[in-house]
């Protein structure tokens, strides 16, 4: 459910020199109806390692080394979540009262680039922005024209594993005032990684790479993601389905046209597995556990299938197909 359409926020913008230009999708942050069930699915079943939890907001963060978290999972609640000083962290009246997208997190190259983008958005008249210091990253939040919340963040430290370890039991989030003077122009995102997969998990997930948003407002949404965010259209896109990439060139966001605005929402995420044989094993395991396999696709050097998490969010697992010569 959306409080109101935010399309008017961007109606006045004519931007043909995209301001944000993120590298890629870094994480998907979801409100889930049961954190226990989401943990069981994403960690014990899918193999993501839980690296941090915030009991105050009933939240878990998961990563296999791709970035500081690929998944943020927060239990939905119909009451406000408050911190130890009584300050409202998540107001149930506004959002998070049922399973839904909290936000999509897009990784920027560096803090200086993020601050420059923030300043340019302000000059263009974009007012609906919030800025947060997460300790390991600085973030700018703003909604897309449909009201899906987006986070654009730049990592500000290299060693996020130590940061999580040192932050147990502490409040790590605070306000951030973006300033060009002193902004760090050095990238801190991980260059590469060896996946550190939950050892007993039957599914060997490497990372979350892509999110799909269903929209009845396809043209305005595509315009926003191309010309304000600065993603690039990839081959295979058509008038009902856009495949978009950040500066790494990898598919990072899909827009899917739907007719009924009631069906406009975050739809699914893409999870990369290492090898085609792990895909076969993952499919068999999910079937044996009663998870539906809704679609299967093969082609363009990869095989994939779609299943549903406990809240009905779609999960596409995919893996490269190997040529057997
Ligand atoms: Fe986030």
Boltz pocket constraint, residues with backbone or C-beta under 6 A from the ligand:
constraints:
  - pocket:
      binder: B
      contacts: [[A, 27], [A, 29], [A, 72], [A, 103], [A, 104], [A, 105], [A, 151]]
      max_distance: 6.0
